[in-house]
Amino acid sequence: MTEIAPSQHLALETLFHAWLNAMVGVENKSSYRLAINKTIGNLVSSFKGTDAVTLLAFLANLLPRLEPKVRSRPCSIQYDFYRLIAVQGSPTSSYLDQANREVHIQSCC
């Protein structure tokens, strides 16, 4: 599913609803968090060569809705964003600063 996500927007929609619905019944939140982090890493790789706006919007919508025990620490989320931006090329520094601010705020709320 992560491989087709850049061309099929419903793949991200499916992941979004699956993660939110499954989160309620999962007892081991730590393992669930690791699975989500791994999949986000795969998504970042899949969006290589695109502008990744769809992925950024997906993460901005998903992260604040995750339970605190499921959310990643801000440093690991920032790492994924740095990786995503590094894959895409050199954006302006204001773009990078804005992405980091939004992710930090949303993941800490």
C-alpha positions in Angstrom: 0.0 0.0 0.0 2.9 2.4 0.8 4.3 1.9 -2.7 1.1 3.0 -4.5 0.3 5.9 -2.1 1.9 8.6 -4.2 -0.4 7.8 -7.2 -3.5 6.5 -5.3 -4.7 9.0 -2.7 -7.1 6.4 -1.3 -4.1 4.4 0.0 -3.3 7.2 2.5 -7.0 7.5 3.3 -7.1 3.8 4.1 -4.1 4.0 6.3 -5.5 7.0 8.1 -8.8 5.2 9.0 -7.2 1.9 9.7 -4.6 3.4 12.1 -7.2 5.5 14.0 -9.7 2.6 14.3 -7.2 0.0 15.3 -5.6 2.3 17.9 -8.6 1.9 20.2 -8.2 -1.8 20.5 -4.4 -2.1 20.7 -3.1 -3.0 24.1 0.6 -2.6 23.3 0.8 1.0 22.3 4.6 0.9 22.0 4.6 -1.8 19.3 1.8 0.0 17.5 3.8 3.2 17.5 6.8 1.3 16.1 4.7 -0.1 13.3 3.3 3.3 12.4 6.8 4.8 12.4 8.1 2.1 10.1 5.2 2.6 7.7 5.7 6.4 7.7 9.4 5.7 6.9 8.2 3.6 3.9 5.8 6.3 2.8 8.6 8.9 2.9 10.7 6.6 0.6 7.7 6.1 -1.7 7.2 9.8 -2.1 10.7 10.3 -3.4 10.6 12.4 -6.5 7.3 14.0 -5.7 6.5 17.3 -4.0 5.1 15.2 -1.1 2.4 17.7 -0.4 -0.1 14.9 -0.1 2.0 13.1 2.5 2.6 16.2 4.5 -1.2 16.9 4.6 -1.8 13.3 5.6 0.7 13.5 8.5 -0.7 16.9 9.6 -4.2 15.4 9.7 -3.1 12.1 11.4 -0.6 13.1 14.1 -2.8 15.2 16.3 -5.5 12.5 16.3 -3.2 9.8 17.6 -3.3 9.0 21.3 -0.3 10.4 23.2 1.1 6.9 23.8 1.0 6.1 20.1 2.5 9.4 18.9 6.2 9.4 18.2 8.5 11.7 20.1 8.9 14.9 18.2 12.6 14.2 17.4 11.7 11.0 15.5 9.0 12.8 13.6 11.3 15.6 12.7 13.8 13.0 11.5 11.3 11.7 9.0 10.6 15.2 7.8 14.3 16.0 7.3 14.6 12.7 5.5 11.6 13.5 3.3 12.9 16.9 2.5 16.4 15.6 1.8 14.9 13.1 -0.7 12.9 15.8 -2.4 15.8 18.3 -2.9 16.7 21.5 -1.2 13.6 23.5 -0.2 13.8 27.0 1.1 14.8 27.3 4.8 11.4 28.9 5.5 9.6 25.8 4.2 11.7 23.6 6.4 11.2 25.8 9.5 7.4 25.9 8.9 7.2 22.1 8.5 9.2 21.5 11.7 7.0 24.0 13.7 3.8 22.5 12.5 4.9 18.9 13.3 6.3 19.9 16.7 3.1 21.7 17.7 0.8 19.0 16.4 2.8 16.1 17.9 3.0 17.8 21.3 -0.6 18.8 21.7 
